[in-house]
Amino acid sequence: MLIVGLGNPGPNYEHTRHNIGFMVINELVKRKNAQKLSSSFDSILFKFSNHFLLKPLTFMNLSGLAIGAVKKFYKIDEVVVIHDDLDLPFGALRFKKGGGHGGHNGLKSTDEHISKEYIRVRMGIGKPEHKGEVASYVLSNFTKDEQEHLAEFIASASDALECLLSNSLEDVSTKYTIKKIPLK
């Protein structure tokens, strides 16, 4: 299984909403004591057991290039993509296979390079008040209230992904779906 966290490289983006996929990969690397394989394929790639963890370094809009290259090189059938989702409130955690990209450029790029038939771990980040603020919103840091719950949110997603390694998507969805984390 190839588990991909979407995000943008570099310290300027490290704590932004758009990088929640990278945050989950970082947690899984720690939990699984995953070994770094390389920084090739325009990405950072880790491995544990027979599974891979990937952080594309292509920036969000070109994520599919790195995902497609790793999938092809290692002949991986099953791909899971962890991403931020504006259509879900902060703290919501949902799972699905396939579907549209909903305007998410990282998913759009992934769809173009590996098809739409991959598992999506949708992590709610809420949405800005005005549609014109989407780009600045996803590239901004979490609020203080959100930061207080961020470790718990990342842990829940990581728990779900560990469960997915040996259980069905339906079982994981039943056990780990979260509607939202109540903020103060």
MARDOVEX-280913 format. One line per field, with one value per atom (N, C-alpha, C, O, CB): residue number from 1; residue in one letter; atom name; x, y, z. Coordinates in steps of 0.1 Angstrom, whole numbers. Glycine has a CB too. Example, Ala and Ser with C-alpha at 12.3 -4.5 7.8 and 13.67 -1.06 7.14 Angstrom:
! MARDOVEX-280913
pos = c(1	1	1	1	1	2	2	2	2	2)
code = c(a	a	a	a	a	s	s	s	s	s)
site = c(N	CA	C	O	CB	N	CA	C	O	CB)
c1 = c(132	123	132	142	113	128	137	129	134	141)
c2 = c(-57	-45	-33	-33	-45	-22	-11	0	11	-6)
c3 = c(78	78	78	85	90	71	71	79	80	57)
***
This chain:
! MARDOVEX-280913
pos = c(1	1	1	1	1	2	2	2	2	2	3	3	3	3	3	4	4	4	4	4	5	5	5	5	5	6	6	6	6	6	7	7	7	7	7	8	8	8	8	8	9	9	9	9	9	10	10	10	10	10	11	11	11	11	11	12	12	12	12	12	13	13	13	13	13	14	14	14	14	14	15	15	15	15	15	16	16	16	16	16	17	17	17	17	17	18	18	18	18	18	19	19	19	19	19	20	20	20	20	20	21	21	21	21	21	22	22	22	22	22	23	23	23	23	23	24	24	24	24	24	25	25	25	25	25	26	26	26	26	26	27	27	27	27	27	28	28	28	28	28	29	29	29	29	29	30	30	30	30	30	31	31	31	31	31	32	32	32	32	32	33	33	33	33	33	34	34	34	34	34	35	35	35	35	35	36	36	36	36	36	37	37	37	37	37	38	38	38	38	38	39	39	39	39	39	40	40	40	40	40	41	41	41	41	41	42	42	42	42	42	43	43	43	43	43	44	44	44	44	44	45	45	45	45	45	46	46	46	46	46	47	47	47	47	47	48	48	48	48	48	49	49	49	49	49	50	50	50	50	50	51	51	51	51	51	52	52	52	52	52	53	53	53	53	53	54	54	54	54	54	55	55	55	55	55	56	56	56	56	56	57	57	57	57	57	58	58	58	58	58	59	59	59	59	59	60	60	60	60	60	61	61	61	61	61	62	62	62	62	62	63	63	63	63	63	64	64	64	64	64	65	65	65	65	65	66	66	66	66	66	67	67	67	67	67	68	68	68	68	68	69	69	69	69	69	70	70	70	70	70	71	71	71	71	71	72	72	72	72	72	73	73	73	73	73	74	74	74	74	74	75	75	75	75	75	76	76	76	76	76	77	77	77	77	77	78	78	78	78	78	79	79	79	79	79	80	80	80	80	80	81	81	81	81	81	82	82	82	82	82	83	83	83	83	83	84	84	84	84	84	85	85	85	85	85	86	86	86	86	86	87	87	87	87	87	88	88	88	88	88	89	89	89	89	89	90	90	90	90	90	91	91	91	91	91	92	92	92	92	92	93	93	93	93	93	94	94	94	94	94	95	95	95	95	95	96	96	96	96	96	97	97	97	97	97	98	98	98	98	98	99	99	99	99	99	100	100	100	100	100	101	101	101	101	101	102	102	102	102	102	103	103	103	103	103	104	104	104	104	104	105	105	105	105	105	106	106	106	106	106	107	107	107	107	107	108	108	108	108	108	109	109	109	109	109	110	110	110	110	110	111	111	111	111	111	112	112	112	112	112	113	113	113	113	113	114	114	114	114	114	115	115	115	115	115	116	116	116	116	116	117	117	117	117	117	118	118	118	118	118	119	119	119	119	119	120	120	120	120	120	121	121	121	121	121	122	122	122	122	122	123	123	123	123	123	124	124	124	124	124	125	125	125	125	125	126	126	126	126	126	127	127	127	127	127	128	128	128	128	128	129	129	129	129	129	130	130	130	130	130	131	131	131	131	131	132	132	132	132	132	133	133	133	133	133	134	134	134	134	134	135	135	135	135	135	136	136	136	136	136	137	137	137	137	137	138	138	138	138	138	139	139	139	139	139	140	140	140	140	140	141	141	141	141	141	142	142	142	142	142	143	143	143	143	143	144	144	144	144	144	145	145	145	145	145	146	146	146	146	146	147	147	147	147	147	148	148	148	148	148	149	149	149	149	149	150	150	150	150	150	151	151	151	151	151	152	152	152	152	152	153	153	153	153	153	154	154	154	154	154	155	155	155	155	155	156	156	156	156	156	157	157	157	157	157	158	158	158	158	158	159	159	159	159	159	160	160	160	160	160	161	161	161	161	161	162	162	162	162	162	163	163	163	163	163	164	164	164	164	164	165	165	165	165	165	166	166	166	166	166	167	167	167	167	167	168	168	168	168	168	169	169	169	169	169	170	170	170	170	170	171	171	171	171	171	172	172	172	172	172	173	173	173	173	173	174	174	174	174	174	175	175	175	175	175	176	176	176	176	176	177	177	177	177	177	178	178	178	178	178	179	179	179	179	179	180	180	180	180	180	181	181	181	181	181	182	182	182	182	182	183	183	183	183	183	184	184	184	184	184)
code = c(m	m	m	m	m	l	l	l	l	l	i	i	i	i	i	v	v	v	v	v	g	g	g	g	g	l	l	l	l	l	g	g	g	g	g	n	n	n	n	n	p	p	p	p	p	g	g	g	g	g	p	p	p	p	p	n	n	n	n	n	y	y	y	y	y	e	e	e	e	e	h	h	h	h	h	t	t	t	t	t	r	r	r	r	r	h	h	h	h	h	n	n	n	n	n	i	i	i	i	i	g	g	g	g	g	f	f	f	f	f	m	m	m	m	m	v	v	v	v	v	i	i	i	i	i	n	n	n	n	n	e	e	e	e	e	l	l	l	l	l	v	v	v	v	v	k	k	k	k	k	r	r	r	r	r	k	k	k	k	k	n	n	n	n	n	a	a	a	a	a	q	q	q	q	q	k	k	k	k	k	l	l	l	l	l	s	s	s	s	s	s	s	s	s	s	s	s	s	s	s	f	f	f	f	f	d	d	d	d	d	s	s	s	s	s	i	i	i	i	i	l	l	l	l	l	f	f	f	f	f	k	k	k	k	k	f	f	f	f	f	s	s	s	s	s	n	n	n	n	n	h	h	h	h	h	f	f	f	f	f	l	l	l	l	l	l	l	l	l	l	k	k	k	k	k	p	p	p	p	p	l	l	l	l	l	t	t	t	t	t	f	f	f	f	f	m	m	m	m	m	n	n	n	n	n	l	l	l	l	l	s	s	s	s	s	g	g	g	g	g	l	l	l	l	l	a	a	a	a	a	i	i	i	i	i	g	g	g	g	g	a	a	a	a	a	v	v	v	v	v	k	k	k	k	k	k	k	k	k	k	f	f	f	f	f	y	y	y	y	y	k	k	k	k	k	i	i	i	i	i	d	d	d	d	d	e	e	e	e	e	v	v	v	v	v	v	v	v	v	v	v	v	v	v	v	i	i	i	i	i	h	h	h	h	h	d	d	d	d	d	d	d	d	d	d	l	l	l	l	l	d	d	d	d	d	l	l	l	l	l	p	p	p	p	p	f	f	f	f	f	g	g	g	g	g	a	a	a	a	a	l	l	l	l	l	r	r	r	r	r	f	f	f	f	f	k	k	k	k	k	k	k	k	k	k	g	g	g	g	g	g	g	g	g	g	g	g	g	g	g	h	h	h	h	h	g	g	g	g	g	g	g	g	g	g	h	h	h	h	h	n	n	n	n	n	g	g	g	g	g	l	l	l	l	l	k	k	k	k	k	s	s	s	s	s	t	t	t	t	t	d	d	d	d	d	e	e	e	e	e	h	h	h	h	h	i	i	i	i	i	s	s	s	s	s	k	k	k	k	k	e	e	e	e	e	y	y	y	y	y	i	i	i	i	i	r	r	r	r	r	v	v	v	v	v	r	r	r	r	r	m	m	m	m	m	g	g	g	g	g	i	i	i	i	i	g	g	g	g	g	k	k	k	k	k	p	p	p	p	p	e	e	e	e	e	h	h	h	h	h	k	k	k	k	k	g	g	g	g	g	e	e	e	e	e	v	v	v	v	v	a	a	a	a	a	s	s	s	s	s	y	y	y	y	y	v	v	v	v	v	l	l	l	l	l	s	s	s	s	s	n	n	n	n	n	f	f	f	f	f	t	t	t	t	t	k	k	k	k	k	d	d	d	d	d	e	e	e	e	e	q	q	q	q	q	e	e	e	e	e	h	h	h	h	h	l	l	l	l	l	a	a	a	a	a	e	e	e	e	e	f	f	f	f	f	i	i	i	i	i	a	a	a	a	a	s	s	s	s	s	a	a	a	a	a	s	s	s	s	s	d	d	d	d	d	a	a	a	a	a	l	l	l	l	l	e	e	e	e	e	c	c	c	c	c	l	l	l	l	l	l	l	l	l	l	s	s	s	s	s	n	n	n	n	n	s	s	s	s	s	l	l	l	l	l	e	e	e	e	e	d	d	d	d	d	v	v	v	v	v	s	s	s	s	s	t	t	t	t	t	k	k	k	k	k	y	y	y	y	y	t	t	t	t	t	i	i	i	i	i	k	k	k	k	k	k	k	k	k	k	i	i	i	i	i	p	p	p	p	p	l	l	l	l	l	k	k	k	k	k)
site = c(N	CA	C	O	CB	N	CA	C	O	CB	N	CA	C	O	CB	N	CA	C	O	CB	N	CA	C	O	CB	N	CA	C	O	CB	N	CA	C	O	CB	N	CA	C	O	CB	N	CA	C	O	CB	N	CA	C	O	CB	N	CA	C	O	CB	N	CA	C	O	CB	N	CA	C	O	CB	N	CA	C	O	CB	N	CA	C	O	CB	N	CA	C	O	CB	N	CA	C	O	CB	N	CA	C	O	CB	N	CA	C	O	CB	N	CA	C	O	CB	N	CA	C	O	CB	N	CA	C	O	CB	N	CA	C	O	CB	N	CA	C	O	CB	N	CA	C	O	CB	N	CA	C	O	CB	N	CA	C	O	CB	N	CA	C	O	CB	N	CA	C	O	CB	N	CA	C	O	CB	N	CA	C	O	CB	N	CA	C	O	CB	N	CA	C	O	CB	N	CA	C	O	CB	N	CA	C	O	CB	N	CA	C	O	CB	N	CA	C	O	CB	N	CA	C	O	CB	N	CA	C	O	CB	N	CA	C	O	CB	N	CA	C	O	CB	N	CA	C	O	CB	N	CA	C	O	CB	N	CA	C	O	CB	N	CA	C	O	CB	N	CA	C	O	CB	N	CA	C	O	CB	N	CA	C	O	CB	N	CA	C	O	CB	N	CA	C	O	CB	N	CA	C	O	CB	N	CA	C	O	CB	N	CA	C	O	CB	N	CA	C	O	CB	N	CA	C	O	CB	N	CA	C	O	CB	N	CA	C	O	CB	N	CA	C	O	CB	N	CA	C	O	CB	N	CA	C	O	CB	N	CA	C	O	CB	N	CA	C	O	CB	N	CA	C	O	CB	N	CA	C	O	CB	N	CA	C	O	CB	N	CA	C	O	CB	N	CA	C	O	CB	N	CA	C	O	CB	N	CA	C	O	CB	N	CA	C	O	CB	N	CA	C	O	CB	N	CA	C	O	CB	N	CA	C	O	CB	N	CA	C	O	CB	N	CA	C	O	CB	N	CA	C	O	CB	N	CA	C	O	CB	N	CA	C	O	CB	N	CA	C	O	CB	N	CA	C	O	CB	N	CA	C	O	CB	N	CA	C	O	CB	N	CA	C	O	CB	N	CA	C	O	CB	N	CA	C	O	CB	N	CA	C	O	CB	N	CA	C	O	CB	N	CA	C	O	CB	N	CA	C	O	CB	N	CA	C	O	CB	N	CA	C	O	CB	N	CA	C	O	CB	N	CA	C	O	CB	N	CA	C	O	CB	N	CA	C	O	CB	N	CA	C	O	CB	N	CA	C	O	CB	N	CA	C	O	CB	N	CA	C	O	CB	N	CA	C	O	CB	N	CA	C	O	CB	N	CA	C	O	CB	N	CA	C	O	CB	N	CA	C	O	CB	N	CA	C	O	CB	N	CA	C	O	CB	N	CA	C	O	CB	N	CA	C	O	CB	N	CA	C	O	CB	N	CA	C	O	CB	N	CA	C	O	CB	N	CA	C	O	CB	N	CA	C	O	CB	N	CA	C	O	CB	N	CA	C	O	CB	N	CA	C	O	CB	N	CA	C	O	CB	N	CA	C	O	CB	N	CA	C	O	CB	N	CA	C	O	CB	N	CA	C	O	CB	N	CA	C	O	CB	N	CA	C	O	CB	N	CA	C	O	CB	N	CA	C	O	CB	N	CA	C	O	CB	N	CA	C	O	CB	N	CA	C	O	CB	N	CA	C	O	CB	N	CA	C	O	CB	N	CA	C	O	CB	N	CA	C	O	CB	N	CA	C	O	CB	N	CA	C	O	CB	N	CA	C	O	CB	N	CA	C	O	CB	N	CA	C	O	CB	N	CA	C	O	CB	N	CA	C	O	CB	N	CA	C	O	CB	N	CA	C	O	CB	N	CA	C	O	CB	N	CA	C	O	CB	N	CA	C	O	CB	N	CA	C	O	CB	N	CA	C	O	CB	N	CA	C	O	CB	N	CA	C	O	CB	N	CA	C	O	CB	N	CA	C	O	CB	N	CA	C	O	CB	N	CA	C	O	CB	N	CA	C	O	CB	N	CA	C	O	CB	N	CA	C	O	CB	N	CA	C	O	CB	N	CA	C	O	CB	N	CA	C	O	CB	N	CA	C	O	CB	N	CA	C	O	CB	N	CA	C	O	CB	N	CA	C	O	CB	N	CA	C	O	CB	N	CA	C	O	CB	N	CA	C	O	CB	N	CA	C	O	CB	N	CA	C	O	CB	N	CA	C	O	CB	N	CA	C	O	CB	N	CA	C	O	CB	N	CA	C	O	CB	N	CA	C	O	CB	N	CA	C	O	CB	N	CA	C	O	CB	N	CA	C	O	CB	N	CA	C	O	CB	N	CA	C	O	CB	N	CA	C	O	CB	N	CA	C	O	CB	N	CA	C	O	CB	N	CA	C	O	CB	N	CA	C	O	CB	N	CA	C	O	CB	N	CA	C	O	CB)
c1 = c(9	0	9	19	-10	5	12	3	-8	15	7	0	6	18	-1	-1	4	-3	-15	1	5	0	3	14	7	-8	-6	-2	-6	-20	6	10	20	22	17	26	36	49	49	31	60	73	78	73	84	86	93	87	75	92	95	91	79	72	102	77	67	53	43	68	52	39	37	27	38	48	48	36	31	60	30	19	6	-3	23	5	-7	-18	-15	-4	-30	-41	-39	-42	-54	-33	-30	-21	-20	-25	-13	-3	-7	2	9	-20	-24	-20	-18	-39	-20	-16	-1	2	-17	7	21	22	30	30	14	14	11	17	4	1	-3	9	12	-16	15	26	37	43	32	40	51	47	56	52	35	30	32	37	16	28	30	44	48	23	53	67	72	80	75	68	72	66	74	68	53	47	52	54	32	55	59	74	80	53	82	96	100	109	102	93	95	109	114	84	115	129	128	120	137	136	136	143	154	143	136	143	150	162	132	144	151	143	132	152	149	143	142	142	150	141	139	124	116	146	121	107	101	89	99	109	104	95	85	95	101	93	102	114	82	96	103	96	83	104	103	96	102	114	99	92	96	89	80	91	95	89	89	98	97	79	78	70	61	71	74	69	68	79	54	57	55	48	42	48	48	40	49	60	30	45	52	45	32	55	52	47	53	65	49	45	50	46	34	46	56	53	58	70	60	49	54	60	55	42	71	77	75	82	92	65	62	53	49	56	50	39	26	25	41	16	2	-3	-7	-7	-2	-8	-2	-8	-7	10	16	19	27	29	11	13	12	20	3	4	2	14	16	-9	23	35	44	48	44	46	53	46	52	56	33	25	26	28	11	24	24	37	38	20	48	62	64	70	72	61	63	55	59	61	42	33	38	37	18	42	47	60	61	49	70	83	82	88	92	74	73	61	59	71	54	43	33	29	48	28	19	4	1	22	-4	-18	-27	-35	-24	-25	-34	-28	-17	-39	-35	-30	-41	-53	-27	-36	-44	-39	-27	-44	-47	-43	-50	-62	-46	-42	-47	-46	-36	-38	-58	-58	-68	-77	-63	-65	-74	-87	-87	-67	-98	-111	-118	-123	-119	-120	-128	-142	-149	-126	-148	-162	-166	-178	-167	-156	-159	-155	-145	-152	-162	-158	-145	-141	-169	-138	-125	-127	-136	-119	-119	-119	-127	-127	-125	-135	-142	-133	-123	-153	-135	-127	-136	-144	-118	-134	-142	-133	-122	-152	-139	-132	-140	-152	-127	-134	-141	-131	-119	-150	-136	-128	-134	-146	-128	-125	-130	-137	-137	-139	-143	-151	-143	-133	-153	-150	-144	-134	-132	-155	-127	-116	-122	-115	-106	-134	-140	-132	-133	-142	-125	-117	-103	-96	-125	-100	-87	-77	-77	-88	-67	-57	-48	-43	-49	-45	-37	-44	-38	-34	-57	-65	-67	-66	-79	-69	-70	-57	-58	-72	-46	-33	-32	-27	-21	-36	-35	-44	-40	-39	-57	-66	-60	-62	-79	-53	-48	-36	-34	-42	-29	-18	-20	-13	-7	-30	-32	-47	-50	-27	-55	-70	-76	-70	-73	-89	-97	-99	-105	-110	-94	-97	-86	-79	-97	-86	-78	-86	-97	-65	-81	-88	-85	-73	-85	-95	-92	-95	-106	-101	-86	-88	-90	-81	-76	-103	-107	-107	-114	-121	-98	-96	-102	-97	-82	-113	-119	-111	-105	-132	-110	-103	-113	-108	-91	-126	-135	-133	-124	-133	-140	-138	-139	-144	-150	-133	-133	-147	-156	-123	-149	-162	-165	-177	-162	-155	-158	-150	-139	-154	-157	-150	-137	-128	-160	-136	-124	-112	-101	-126	-114	-103	-98	-89	-108	-102	-98	-83	-78	-105	-76	-62	-54	-46	-56	-58	-51	-55	-47	-54	-67	-72	-64	-60	-87	-63	-57	-42	-35	-59	-36	-22	-19	-8	-16	-29	-27	-26	-30	-39	-21	-20	-33	-43	-10	-34	-47	-48	-39	-46	-61	-64	-59	-55	-79	-58	-54	-63	-58	-54	-76	-86	-83	-83	-100	-81	-79	-65	-65	-78	-55	-42	-43	-36	-32	-52	-54	-60	-58	-64	-66	-72	-64	-68	-86	-54	-48	-41	-42	-37	-33	-26	-36	-34	-18	-48	-58	-64	-66	-70	-66	-71	-61	-65	-74	-49	-38	-37	-35	-25	-38	-37	-49	-47	-38	-61	-73	-71	-74	-86	-66	-64	-53	-54	-60	-43	-32	-37	-34	-20	-45	-52	-60	-59	-61	-67	-75	-67	-70	-84	-56	-47	-40	-38	-36	-36	-31	-41	-37	-26	-53	-64	-66	-69	-77	-65	-67	-57	-60	-67	-45	-35	-40	-35	-23	-49	-54	-69	-74	-48	-76	-91	-97	-89	-96	-109	-116	-119	-119	-129	-120	-124	-137	-138	-124	-146	-159	-158	-164	-169	-149	-147	-140	-144	-138	-130	-123	-133	-133	-111	-141	-150	-160	-164	-158	-165	-175	-169	-175	-180	-156	-150	-144	-144	-139	-139	-131	-137	-131	-118	-149	-155	-158	-164	-168	-154	-157	-165	-161	-144	-176	-184	-177	-176	-198	-171	-163	-158	-164	-171	-148	-142	-148	-146	-127	-155	-161	-150	-142	-171	-150	-141	-148	-160	-136	-139	-145	-153	-158	-133)
c2 = c(-12	0	12	13	0	22	35	45	48	39	51	61	74	77	58	84	97	108	108	99	117	128	140	143	131	148	159	171	173	162	180	192	199	196	189	210	217	217	217	232	216	215	229	239	210	228	241	246	243	251	253	257	268	269	264	275	285	278	284	293	265	258	248	242	252	245	234	233	222	235	244	243	248	251	251	248	253	242	230	259	247	237	228	216	245	233	225	214	204	234	214	204	194	187	211	193	183	168	160	184	166	153	150	139	152	160	158	155	147	171	162	161	146	141	170	140	126	117	107	123	119	111	112	102	115	124	125	117	110	140	117	109	94	86	112	89	75	71	60	72	80	77	74	64	88	82	80	67	59	92	65	53	40	31	54	40	28	26	17	27	37	37	34	26	26	41	39	44	54	46	37	40	49	46	28	59	68	61	56	82	60	53	63	60	46	74	84	97	98	78	106	119	120	131	131	108	109	109	110	96	108	109	123	124	98	133	146	144	150	153	136	133	128	126	123	127	120	107	107	129	96	83	75	74	75	69	60	46	45	66	36	23	16	18	14	9	0	-12	-11	7	-24	-37	-37	-34	-39	-39	-38	-26	-25	-51	-15	-3	9	9	-1	18	31	43	43	32	53	66	76	76	68	85	94	109	111	91	118	132	138	140	139	141	147	161	169	148	164	177	186	195	175	182	189	201	207	179	204	214	207	199	228	212	206	203	193	214	213	213	202	199	226	197	187	174	166	192	172	160	147	137	160	146	134	129	117	136	138	134	125	114	147	129	121	108	97	129	109	97	87	75	101	91	83	76	64	90	83	78	67	56	89	69	59	47	36	65	49	38	29	17	44	35	28	20	8	37	27	22	9	-1	32	11	0	-10	-19	6	-7	-16	-18	-29	-30	-6	-6	-5	3	6	-14	-14	-4	3	-28	-5	3	16	15	-6	27	40	47	46	49	53	61	75	77	54	85	99	106	106	105	112	120	135	140	118	141	155	164	159	156	177	187	188	186	201	191	192	204	204	179	213	226	223	231	236	213	210	204	201	202	201	194	204	211	180	204	213	208	196	213	217	213	201	200	224	191	179	167	156	183	170	159	150	154	165	137	127	117	111	119	117	108	100	103	117	89	80	77	75	67	76	71	66	70	82	59	55	61	60	39	67	74	87	92	65	92	104	116	114	108	127	139	146	143	149	156	163	175	181	167	179	190	203	211	186	205	218	217	227	229	206	204	201	190	193	210	208	196	190	220	192	180	168	159	179	167	155	155	145	156	167	168	163	155	183	166	161	146	139	169	142	127	120	109	125	124	118	117	107	126	127	128	117	112	141	114	105	91	82	111	88	74	70	59	72	78	76	80	84	61	79	83	72	74	88	60	48	46	36	36	55	54	58	64	63	54	57	71	75	47	78	92	93	89	102	99	102	117	125	97	121	135	141	137	136	151	157	171	180	157	174	187	198	197	186	209	221	233	244	224	231	242	250	247	251	261	270	285	288	267	293	308	313	307	315	325	332	335	334	345	339	343	334	331	358	330	321	326	318	318	339	345	344	347	360	339	338	323	320	342	314	300	298	291	292	304	302	307	300	310	318	323	315	313	338	310	302	289	286	299	282	269	270	261	261	281	284	291	295	292	292	299	288	276	309	292	283	281	289	288	270	267	278	283	253	280	290	284	272	293	292	287	276	266	299	278	267	254	243	272	256	244	237	225	248	245	239	231	221	251	235	227	213	204	235	211	198	191	180	200	198	193	179	170	203	178	165	154	143	166	156	146	142	130	151	152	150	142	132	164	145	138	124	114	145	122	109	100	88	110	106	98	94	82	107	102	99	88	78	111	89	79	66	55	84	66	53	47	34	56	55	49	43	32	60	50	44	31	22	55	31	18	7	-4	20	10	0	-4	-16	6	5	2	-8	-14	15	-9	-18	-32	-41	-16	-35	-49	-51	-62	-55	-40	-41	-34	-27	-34	-36	-31	-16	-11	-38	-9	6	8	17	11	-1	-1	-1	6	-12	-11	-12	0	5	-25	5	17	29	37	20	31	42	41	51	42	29	27	31	37	13	27	29	43	48	19	49	62	74	85	60	74	86	95	91	83	108	118	129	134	124	134	145	158	166	145	161	172	172	165	186	180	181	194	205	181	194	206	216	212	203	228	238	247	247	246	254	263	275	283	269)
c3 = c(0	0	0	7	12	-8	-8	-1	-6	-23	10	17	14	18	32	9	4	13	15	-11	18	24	15	11	38	12	3	11	23	-5	5	12	3	-9	25	8	1	9	21	-1	2	8	14	9	-1	24	29	42	45	19	49	63	62	72	70	51	51	51	55	38	47	46	57	58	32	65	74	83	85	82	88	97	91	99	110	78	72	71	72	58	68	67	55	56	65	44	32	35	27	21	46	49	58	64	54	61	71	67	75	73	54	49	52	57	34	51	55	70	75	52	78	93	96	106	99	90	92	88	96	85	77	73	83	87	59	88	99	111	117	103	115	126	123	132	130	112	108	107	111	95	102	102	116	118	95	126	140	145	151	148	143	149	144	151	146	131	124	123	118	110	128	127	113	110	137	104	89	85	91	81	76	72	59	50	69	59	47	36	37	50	24	13	4	0	4	1	-7	-8	-2	-21	-14	-18	-33	-38	-11	-39	-54	-57	-48	-61	-70	-75	-71	-70	-69	-69	-64	-51	-50	-75	-42	-30	-19	-21	-33	-7	4	6	8	17	5	5	17	19	-8	24	36	34	26	49	41	40	54	62	30	56	68	63	55	80	68	63	48	41	69	42	27	23	12	22	31	28	27	32	40	19	16	21	21	1	26	30	21	20	46	15	6	9	12	-8	8	8	-5	-6	21	-14	-27	-24	-17	-37	-31	-30	-42	-45	-28	-50	-63	-61	-71	-72	-49	-45	-49	-57	-53	-42	-42	-56	-60	-35	-65	-78	-87	-98	-85	-84	-92	-85	-89	-98	-74	-66	-73	-70	-55	-83	-91	-98	-100	-101	-102	-108	-99	-104	-112	-87	-78	-74	-74	-65	-72	-68	-79	-77	-65	-91	-103	-105	-108	-116	-103	-105	-95	-98	-104	-82	-71	-74	-72	-57	-77	-79	-90	-89	-82	-101	-113	-110	-113	-125	-104	-101	-92	-94	-95	-81	-71	-74	-67	-57	-85	-89	-78	-74	-94	-73	-62	-67	-76	-52	-62	-67	-58	-64	-66	-45	-36	-32	-26	-25	-34	-30	-21	-24	-43	-11	-1	-1	0	13	-3	-3	9	10	-17	17	28	24	19	41	26	21	29	36	6	29	35	27	15	36	34	27	32	44	29	24	27	29	36	16	24	25	38	40	13	46	59	70	69	60	81	92	99	97	103	105	111	120	129	119	119	127	122	127	140	111	104	97	91	95	98	92	84	90	102	71	63	53	51	55	48	40	28	29	47	16	4	-6	-6	-2	-16	-27	-40	-42	-29	-47	-60	-57	-46	-68	-68	-67	-74	-80	-52	-73	-79	-71	-59	-83	-77	-69	-62	-53	-79	-64	-57	-57	-48	-43	-68	-69	-62	-63	-63	-56	-49	-59	-66	-38	-61	-72	-70	-79	-73	-57	-55	-59	-65	-40	-56	-61	-76	-82	-54	-82	-96	-103	-113	-101	-98	-104	-102	-111	-97	-90	-87	-96	-102	-72	-98	-108	-122	-128	-108	-126	-140	-141	-152	-143	-130	-131	-127	-132	-123	-119	-115	-116	-112	-100	-121	-121	-108	-99	-125	-108	-96	-86	-75	-100	-89	-81	-70	-70	-90	-60	-49	-36	-38	-50	-25	-12	-8	-9	-1	-4	1	16	20	-7	23	37	37	36	46	39	39	53	61	32	54	67	67	60	72	74	74	80	91	81	72	77	78	81	68	75	74	62	53	87	61	49	53	64	39	45	48	47	40	39	52	51	36	32	59	28	14	5	8	12	-6	-15	-21	-24	-27	-22	-28	-19	-23	-31	-7	3	4	13	17	-5	-3	-4	5	-15	-13	-14	-2	3	-27	3	15	27	37	18	28	39	40	51	37	29	30	32	37	17	29	31	44	47	19	52	66	76	74	69	88	99	106	104	109	113	120	131	136	127	135	146	159	160	147	170	183	188	193	193	186	190	183	188	188	170	161	165	166	146	168	172	185	186	174	194	206	203	212	215	192	189	177	173	185	172	160	162	154	155	173	176	177	172	189	183	185	171	168	194	162	149	141	134	142	141	134	139	132	135	152	159	154	151	174	153	148	134	131	150	125	112	111	103	103	119	119	124	119	128	134	139	128	126	151	121	110	99	94	104	96	85	90	82	82	103	108	107	104	122	110	109	95	92	115	85	71	66	56	63	72	67	67	60	75	76	78	78	81	90	75	75	63	56	88	60	49	51	62	46	40	40	47	55	26	45	52	67	74	47	72	86	92	103	89	85	90	90	99	80	80	79	90	97	66	93	104	118	126	104	120	133	135	146	134	124	126	120	121	119	113	108	120	130	100	118	128	121	110	135	127	121	123	113	127	134	137	151	160	134	154	167	173	167	168	184	189	194	202	201	189	193	204	206	181	211	221	215	222	230)
***
